[in-house]
């Protein structure tokens, strides 16, 4: 299989929804490309090679369905309609005219990513496009300042003070961020990966857990170097050179 990065075009005129979908796409190791209209998407596709298009139905100018029909006449790229138009008639029309799949807003993050993976498997079977391939490439031995982390052995050692330890929750958070280093992971994705019930383990709990981890691994938690915040996108892990736990 090729180890090619999957690029996904997100055609969405709502900035908040576009940002949310971008976060989901990046969390899976895919590359998001955005366009606020069908016309802008057509322009982007003249300069970008994408493997899948996520398109909203209700777009300014050319509708998402009309854009999908036009796109299907030109290419066999995977197309997933992501829209609030969720009646049975809307679904049938979307699938019959052009789309490979149809996701209705509001959607569960896992549902959207599962449908993207299913379409990619059908349209680009030669690509490695799921998060598992990203995990295979991610280093298992990390160096974070004074900490040496071996994800394979599930060990984190503070070289300056071996008595310091991480709790199970802190280590789980570090594992999640380390799966896709240098890529933001949203609070919702962290909650989902930790198997947390959103009714009792909410976004604020993620922030508290991040703060606890920073206090242990950062030289200056107020100016973090390893676990940084990306406003509106979540948290991103930056490592030093990989170093095995002694």
C-alpha positions as CSV (number, residue, x, y, z in Angstrom):
1,X,0.0,0.0,0.0
2,X,1.1,3.5,-0.6
3,X,1.8,5.7,2.4
4,X,0.3,8.7,0.8
5,X,-1.4,11.4,2.9
6,X,-5.1,11.6,2.2
7,X,-6.3,15.1,1.3
8,X,-10.0,16.0,2.0
9,X,-11.8,19.0,0.5
10,X,-14.4,20.4,2.9
11,X,-17.0,22.6,1.2
12,X,-18.8,24.3,4.0
13,X,-19.9,28.0,4.3
14,X,-20.4,27.9,8.1
15,X,-16.9,28.7,9.6
16,X,-17.6,26.9,12.9
17,X,-18.8,23.7,11.2
18,X,-15.8,23.9,8.8
19,X,-13.4,24.2,11.7
20,X,-15.1,21.3,13.5
21,X,-14.8,19.0,10.5
22,X,-11.2,20.2,10.0
23,X,-10.4,19.1,13.5
24,X,-11.9,15.6,12.9
25,X,-10.1,15.2,9.6
26,X,-6.7,16.3,11.1
27,X,-7.2,14.0,14.1
28,X,-7.4,11.0,11.7
29,X,-4.1,12.1,10.1
30,X,-5.7,13.4,6.9
31,X,-5.1,16.8,5.4
32,X,-8.0,19.2,5.3
33,X,-8.6,21.7,2.5
34,X,-11.5,24.1,2.9
35,X,-13.7,26.1,0.6
36,X,-16.8,28.3,1.6
37,X,-18.6,27.7,-1.7
38,X,-18.8,25.4,-4.7
39,X,-17.2,28.0,-6.9
40,X,-14.3,28.3,-4.5
41,X,-14.1,24.5,-4.3
42,X,-13.8,24.3,-8.1
43,X,-10.9,26.8,-8.0
44,X,-9.1,24.8,-5.2
45,X,-9.5,21.6,-7.1
46,X,-7.6,23.1,-10.1
47,X,-4.6,23.4,-7.9
48,X,-5.1,20.6,-5.3
49,X,-5.4,16.8,-5.8
50,X,-7.9,15.5,-3.2
51,X,-9.1,12.0,-2.5
52,X,-12.5,12.9,-1.1
53,X,-14.9,15.8,-1.0
54,X,-17.2,16.6,2.0
55,X,-19.9,19.0,0.7
56,X,-22.8,20.7,2.3
57,X,-26.0,20.9,0.4
58,X,-27.0,24.5,1.3
59,X,-24.2,26.6,-0.1
60,X,-24.3,30.1,-1.4
61,X,-24.4,30.2,-5.2
62,X,-24.2,26.8,-6.7
63,X,-25.9,24.2,-4.4
64,X,-23.9,21.4,-2.9
65,X,-26.0,18.8,-4.8
66,X,-25.4,20.6,-8.2
67,X,-21.7,20.8,-7.4
68,X,-21.6,17.1,-6.6
69,X,-23.3,16.3,-9.9
70,X,-20.8,18.5,-11.8
71,X,-17.9,16.9,-9.9
72,X,-19.2,13.4,-10.6
73,X,-19.3,14.1,-14.3
74,X,-15.6,15.1,-14.2
75,X,-14.0,12.8,-11.8
76,X,-14.5,9.6,-9.7
77,X,-13.4,11.3,-6.4
78,X,-15.3,10.2,-3.3
79,X,-18.1,12.5,-2.4
80,X,-19.9,12.6,1.0
81,X,-22.8,15.0,1.5
82,X,-22.8,16.6,4.9
83,X,-26.0,18.5,5.4
84,X,-28.9,19.5,7.7
85,X,-31.3,18.4,4.9
86,X,-32.0,14.9,6.3
87,X,-35.4,13.8,4.9
88,X,-35.6,10.5,3.2
89,X,-36.1,12.3,-0.1
90,X,-33.0,14.4,0.4
91,X,-31.0,11.3,1.1
92,X,-32.2,9.5,-2.0
93,X,-31.7,12.4,-4.2
94,X,-28.2,13.0,-2.9
95,X,-27.2,9.4,-3.3
96,X,-28.8,8.9,-6.7
97,X,-27.4,12.1,-8.2
98,X,-23.7,11.9,-7.2
99,X,-22.8,11.3,-3.6
100,X,-21.2,8.1,-2.3
101,X,-22.6,8.6,1.2
102,X,-24.8,11.1,3.1
103,X,-24.3,12.4,6.7
104,X,-26.9,14.5,8.4
105,X,-26.1,17.3,10.8
106,X,-25.8,17.2,13.8
107,X,-23.7,14.1,13.5
108,X,-21.5,12.1,15.9
109,X,-17.8,12.5,15.1
110,X,-17.3,8.8,15.0
111,X,-20.1,8.5,12.4
112,X,-18.5,11.0,10.0
113,X,-15.0,9.5,10.2
114,X,-16.4,6.0,9.8
115,X,-18.2,7.0,6.7
116,X,-15.2,8.8,5.3
117,X,-13.1,5.7,5.8
118,X,-15.7,3.5,4.2
119,X,-15.8,5.7,1.1
120,X,-12.0,5.9,0.9
121,X,-11.7,2.1,1.1
122,X,-14.1,1.9,-1.9
123,X,-12.6,4.7,-4.0
124,X,-8.9,4.5,-3.1
125,X,-8.2,0.9,-1.8
126,X,-4.4,1.4,-2.5
127,X,-4.1,4.2,0.1
128,X,-3.4,3.8,3.8
129,X,-5.9,6.3,5.1
130,X,-6.9,5.5,8.6
131,X,-5.4,6.5,11.9
132,X,-3.9,3.1,12.5
133,X,-1.3,3.8,9.7
134,X,-0.5,7.1,11.4
135,X,0.1,5.2,14.7
136,X,2.5,2.8,13.0
137,X,4.6,5.8,11.9
138,X,4.5,7.7,15.2
139,X,7.6,7.2,17.3
140,X,7.1,5.0,20.4
141,X,10.1,6.6,22.2
142,X,9.7,10.3,23.0
143,X,11.7,12.9,24.8
144,X,9.9,15.7,26.5
145,X,12.4,17.9,28.3
146,X,13.5,15.9,31.4
147,X,11.0,13.1,30.6
148,X,11.7,10.0,28.6
149,X,8.5,8.3,27.4
150,X,8.3,4.7,26.0
151,X,4.8,4.3,24.6
152,X,5.4,0.7,23.7
153,X,6.3,-0.2,27.3
154,X,3.8,2.3,28.7
155,X,6.5,3.9,30.8
156,X,7.3,7.6,31.5
157,X,10.4,8.4,33.5
158,X,11.6,11.8,34.8
159,X,15.3,11.6,34.4
160,X,15.9,14.5,36.8
161,X,13.6,12.9,39.5
162,X,12.7,9.3,39.0
163,X,10.2,9.5,42.0
164,X,7.9,11.6,39.8
165,X,5.2,9.6,38.1
166,X,2.2,10.1,35.8
167,X,-1.3,9.0,36.7
168,X,-3.1,6.6,34.4
169,X,-5.3,9.5,33.1
170,X,-2.3,11.7,32.4
171,X,-0.4,8.9,30.6
172,X,-3.6,8.2,28.5
173,X,-3.8,11.9,27.5
174,X,-0.1,11.8,26.5
175,X,-0.7,8.7,24.4
176,X,-3.6,10.3,22.6
177,X,-1.6,13.5,21.8
178,X,1.5,11.4,20.8
179,X,-0.5,9.4,18.2
180,X,-0.4,12.4,15.9
181,X,2.4,14.7,17.1
182,X,2.4,18.3,15.8
183,X,-1.3,17.9,14.9
184,X,-4.0,19.5,17.0
185,X,-6.4,17.1,18.8
186,X,-9.7,18.6,19.9
187,X,-11.3,18.2,23.3
188,X,-14.1,16.2,21.8
189,X,-11.7,13.8,20.3
190,X,-9.8,13.4,23.5
191,X,-13.1,12.7,25.3
192,X,-14.0,10.1,22.7
193,X,-10.6,8.4,22.8
194,X,-10.7,8.2,26.6
195,X,-14.1,6.6,26.5
196,X,-15.5,9.4,28.6
197,X,-19.2,10.0,29.2
198,X,-19.7,13.6,28.1
199,X,-22.4,14.1,30.8
200,X,-19.9,13.7,33.6
201,X,-16.5,14.2,31.9
202,X,-16.8,17.5,30.0
203,X,-14.5,19.8,28.1
204,X,-13.4,21.5,31.3
205,X,-12.1,18.2,32.7
206,X,-9.9,17.9,29.6
207,X,-8.4,21.3,30.4
208,X,-7.8,20.4,34.0
209,X,-6.1,17.1,32.9
210,X,-3.9,19.1,30.4
211,X,-2.9,21.5,33.2
212,X,-2.0,18.6,35.5
213,X,0.2,17.0,32.8
214,X,1.8,20.4,32.0
215,X,2.8,20.9,35.6
216,X,4.7,17.6,35.6
217,X,6.5,17.7,32.2
218,X,6.9,21.4,31.4
219,X,9.7,23.5,32.7
220,X,7.4,26.5,32.8
221,X,3.7,25.3,32.7
222,X,2.6,28.9,32.0
223,X,4.7,29.0,28.8
224,X,4.4,25.4,27.7
225,X,6.8,24.1,25.0
226,X,5.6,20.5,24.6
227,X,1.8,20.7,25.1
228,X,0.5,23.8,23.4
229,X,-3.0,25.1,22.9
230,X,-4.4,25.8,19.4
231,X,-7.3,28.1,19.9
232,X,-10.5,26.6,18.7
233,X,-8.7,23.4,17.6
234,X,-7.5,21.7,20.8
235,X,-4.1,20.7,22.0
236,X,-0.9,19.7,20.1
237,X,2.2,17.8,21.3
238,X,5.7,18.9,20.3
239,X,8.5,16.5,21.2
240,X,12.2,16.7,21.5
241,X,14.4,14.2,19.6
242,X,13.2,10.7,20.3
243,X,15.0,9.1,23.2
244,X,14.6,5.6,24.7
245,X,13.8,5.2,28.4
246,X,16.9,4.0,30.1
